[in-house]
């Protein structure tokens, strides 16, 4: 688990949006209007980062809402290549060993539809909106670790598996203030990402 907070800079710092005044404005808006301070990026918006309440936090999803599943429809050969890096020869040998197929049977099997449960598990780890949010945000300079120096506020938590054997990639923030600070920091970094809070039930607890 990786936890970070957002660095608060002094008013007038070059290129800074997330300042002490921004923090005060966000806190006032949350206290009086019960909504985050979401500044719209001036540059072209590329994608939407959705925030949905989940067990007292806000889980983040990039590009689509958490109830969307896009079935990639891989063949066995395509899936072996994208999921495991196997070329056709590797996959044929794998099928011969594990499925006890002849070489011609294994070659024919390459064109059949991949097992849906395997594809779904791969999609959850690599292409689901929560995995996309994790991989995108985890690589950005959002702020220091929680024990870092400087004035900080809010937080963001990256989770690689909820328990041993679980491969879910998950990223969440604890409150509306953190949502405000995350949007501000993304703008500072020049990212065309717009945050949007989802209303309603998405089965997240």
C-alpha positions in Angstrom: 0.0 0.0 0.0 1.2 3.4 -0.9 -0.2 6.6 0.7 0.6 10.1 -0.3 -0.6 13.6 0.6 -0.9 16.8 -1.4 1.7 19.6 -1.0 0.3 23.0 -0.1 2.3 25.9 -1.4 2.4 29.5 -0.5 0.3 32.0 -2.4 2.3 33.5 -5.2 4.5 30.4 -5.7 5.3 30.1 -9.4 3.0 27.8 -11.2 1.1 26.9 -8.0 -2.6 26.3 -7.9 -2.8 24.2 -4.8 -1.9 27.0 -2.3 -3.0 27.9 1.2 -5.7 30.1 -0.3 -6.9 27.2 -2.5 -7.0 25.0 0.6 -9.1 27.6 2.5 -11.5 28.0 -0.4 -12.0 24.3 -0.8 -12.6 23.9 3.0 -15.1 26.6 3.0 -17.0 25.2 0.0 -17.1 21.7 1.6 -18.3 23.1 4.9 -21.0 25.3 3.5 -22.0 23.7 0.3 -21.0 20.0 0.9 -19.2 19.8 -2.5 -15.6 19.9 -3.6 -13.8 22.7 -5.3 -13.4 21.4 -8.8 -11.6 23.8 -11.2 -12.0 22.9 -14.8 -8.7 22.4 -16.6 -7.9 25.2 -19.1 -6.2 22.8 -21.5 -8.0 20.2 -23.6 -9.8 17.6 -21.5 -8.6 14.2 -22.5 -10.4 11.9 -20.0 -12.7 12.0 -17.0 -11.6 10.6 -13.7 -14.7 9.4 -11.8 -15.0 9.4 -8.0 -17.6 7.1 -6.4 -18.3 6.6 -2.7 -17.0 3.3 -1.4 -17.1 2.3 2.3 -16.5 5.9 3.5 -13.9 6.8 0.8 -14.0 7.8 -2.8 -12.7 5.2 -5.3 -11.3 6.5 -8.5 -12.0 5.2 -12.1 -10.4 6.5 -15.2 -12.2 6.8 -18.6 -15.4 5.0 -17.7 -17.7 4.3 -14.7 -17.2 1.3 -12.4 -20.2 -0.6 -13.8 -18.8 -0.8 -17.3 -17.2 -4.0 -18.6 -15.8 -4.0 -22.1 -15.2 -7.6 -23.2 -12.1 -7.6 -25.4 -13.1 -10.7 -27.3 -9.7 -12.3 -27.6 -8.8 -15.5 -29.4 -6.7 -17.9 -27.5 -3.6 -16.9 -29.5 -4.3 -13.1 -29.1 -4.8 -13.5 -25.3 -1.7 -15.6 -24.8 0.3 -12.9 -26.6 -1.1 -9.9 -24.7 -1.4 -11.5 -21.3 1.7 -13.6 -21.2 3.9 -12.4 -24.0 3.7 -15.7 -25.8 4.3 -15.9 -29.6 2.4 -18.4 -31.7 5.1 -21.1 -31.2 5.1 -20.6 -27.4 1.4 -20.9 -27.2 1.2 -24.0 -29.4 3.8 -25.7 -27.1 1.9 -24.6 -24.0 -1.3 -26.0 -25.3 0.3 -29.3 -26.3 1.7 -29.7 -22.7 -1.3 -28.5 -20.7 -4.2 -29.6 -22.9 -2.5 -32.7 -24.4 -3.2 -31.6 -27.9 -1.5 -32.5 -31.1 0.4 -29.7 -32.9 -2.3 -29.3 -35.5 -5.0 -29.4 -32.8 -3.1 -26.7 -30.8 -2.8 -24.5 -33.9 -6.5 -24.8 -34.6 -7.2 -24.0 -31.0 -5.4 -20.6 -31.3 -8.3 -19.3 -33.3 -11.0 -20.2 -30.8 -12.4 -17.7 -28.3 -10.3 -17.3 -25.1 -11.7 -18.5 -21.8 -14.0 -15.7 -20.6 -13.0 -16.0 -16.9 -9.3 -15.7 -17.8 -10.0 -12.6 -20.0 -12.2 -11.0 -17.3 -9.5 -11.5 -14.6 -6.9 -10.0 -17.0 -9.2 -7.1 -17.8 -9.7 -6.4 -14.1 -6.0 -6.2 -13.5 -5.0 -4.3 -16.6 -7.9 -2.5 -18.3 -10.7 -1.9 -15.8 -11.3 1.7 -15.0 -9.9 1.3 -11.4 -6.7 -0.3 -12.8 -6.3 2.5 -15.4 -6.8 5.1 -12.6 -4.2 3.3 -10.4 -1.6 3.0 -13.2 -2.1 6.5 -14.4 -2.1 8.3 -11.1 0.6 6.1 -9.4 3.1 7.3 -11.9 2.5 11.0 -11.3 4.2 13.4 -8.9 1.0 14.0 -6.9 2.7 14.7 -3.6 5.0 13.3 -0.9 4.5 10.2 1.2 2.4 10.9 4.3 5.5 11.2 6.4 7.1 13.7 4.0 8.1 17.2 4.9 6.3 20.4 4.1 2.7 21.6 4.6 0.4 18.9 3.2 -3.3 18.2 3.3 -5.7 15.4 2.1 -4.4 12.1 0.9 -4.5 9.4 -1.8 -4.1 5.7 -1.3 -2.9 3.1 -3.8 -3.8 -0.5 -3.1 -2.2 -3.5 -5.0 -4.4 -6.3 -3.8 -6.8 -6.2 -0.9 -5.4 -9.4 0.6 -3.0 -12.2 -0.4 -4.0 -13.7 -3.7 -6.1 -10.7 -4.7 -4.8 -8.8 -7.7 -7.2 -5.8 -7.7 -5.6 -2.5 -8.4 -7.4 0.2 -6.5 -6.9 3.9 -5.8 -9.0 6.0 -3.4 -9.1 9.3 -1.6 -10.7 9.8 1.9 -12.8 12.9 1.4 -14.0 15.8 -0.7 -11.0 17.9 0.3 -8.7 15.3 -1.3 -10.8 15.3 -4.4 -10.4 19.1 -4.6 -6.6 18.8 -4.1 -6.2 16.0 -6.6 -8.0 18.0 -9.3 -5.8 21.0 -8.5 -2.6 19.0 -8.6 -3.6 17.4 -12.0 -4.0 20.9 -13.4 -0.6 22.0 -12.0 0.9 19.0 -13.8 -0.8 20.1 -17.1 -2.9 16.9 -17.3 -6.2 17.1 -19.2 -8.1 15.2 -16.6 -11.5 16.3 -15.3 -12.8 14.9 -12.0 -16.4 14.1 -11.7 -18.3 12.7 -8.6 -20.8 9.9 -9.4 -24.2 9.9 -7.9 -26.1 6.7 -7.1 -25.2 3.1 -6.3 -22.4 1.4 -8.2 -22.1 -1.7 -6.1 -19.0 -0.6 -4.3 -20.2 -0.9 -0.7 
